[in-house]
Amino acid sequence: MGIKENLSYVRSEIERFKVEDEVLLIPVTKLHDVDEINLAISEGITDIAENKVQEILSKYERVNPVNWHFIGHLQTNKVKLIIDKVKMIHSVDSLRLAKEIDRCAKLRNITMDILIQVNVAGEESKFGISPVELGPLLKEIRENFDNIRIRGLMMIAPYSLDSEEVRKYFREMRKLYDEYKEEYGMDCLSMGMSNDFRVALSEGSNIVRIGTAIFGQRDYSKKQGN
Ligand SMILES: *Cc1c(COP(=O)(O)O)cnc(C)c1O
């Protein structure tokens, strides 16, 4: 199947499984060509996501107008390279990173939308803060950084062949989101990828980040640096 067919299938699955009224589909375009990305945009895609700074920079000029999201681990020294290119940074997981985002946003006279990445399953291999660190980090960011707007939370579930196994993590994340939503005016809960977006949606996700189910397998031989 092609990108067009995959997109309409993913869209119909989102309609089937979502519990929130509004769900944003963000195709994850890492390691995919500009032509494929522009095809998705011609099919009505408004937002795309990348996980490497270098890849955004190398594609940016050739991709048709779209909202870019950053979803990978972000080194503080690279924030300045993407601050004027992305609409939202999903992967904020330290005060230090938030501080640099605020500094760069201030220089540009903009306010950057961010999500806090939470590692609910406590996996060693994944970035993100632990649930107990969330409250203090949110508070620090709100009190200190005027050029950051906290829009919500993001998570990457542990990989499992049985997507039902990860339901408990999505549920836990939803609980955290509900705990802080009102206080911080959050409206984004970014969870769900190709293999688990149905479960994530049924647990209340309103942003899904989907690569493989739209563009097919990634060719990792194309991989560059960070
Ligand atoms: C690659 C990636 C995705 C998409 O993964 P698929 O399994 O291809 O849908 C989603 N979120 C993040 C943070 C990613 O790095």
The ligand as a Tripos MOL2 file, in Angstrom:
@<TRIPOS>MOLECULE
LIG
   15    15     1     0     0
SMALL
NO_CHARGES

@<TRIPOS>ATOM
      1 C1         10.0690    7.1900   15.5620 C.3       1 LIG1
      2 C2          9.1840    7.7470   16.5990 C.ar      1 LIG1
      3 C3          7.7760    7.6010   16.5260 C.ar      1 LIG1
      4 C4          7.0730    6.8370   15.4300 C.3       1 LIG1
      5 O1          7.3680    5.4740   15.4760 O.3       1 LIG1
      6 P1          6.5990    4.4040   14.5610 P.3       1 LIG1
      7 O2          6.6900    3.1500   15.3330 O.co2     1 LIG1
      8 O3          7.3400    4.3370   13.2750 O.co2     1 LIG1
      9 O4          5.2180    4.8850   14.3890 O.co2     1 LIG1
     10 C5          7.0190    8.2020   17.5220 C.ar      1 LIG1
     11 N1          7.5720    8.8870   18.5330 N.ar      1 LIG1
     12 C6          8.9060    9.0480   18.6450 C.ar      1 LIG1
     13 C7          9.4490    9.8210   19.7820 C.3       1 LIG1
     14 C8          9.7500    8.4750   17.6830 C.ar      1 LIG1
     15 O5         11.0840    8.6420   17.8060 O.3       1 LIG1
@<TRIPOS>BOND
     1     1     2 1
     2     2     3 ar
     3     2    14 ar
     4     3     4 1
     5     3    10 ar
     6     4     5 1
     7     5     6 1
     8     6     7 2
     9     6     8 1
    10     6     9 1
    11    10    11 ar
    12    11    12 ar
    13    12    13 1
    14    12    14 ar
    15    14    15 1
@<TRIPOS>SUBSTRUCTURE
     1 LIG1         1 GROUP 0 **** ****
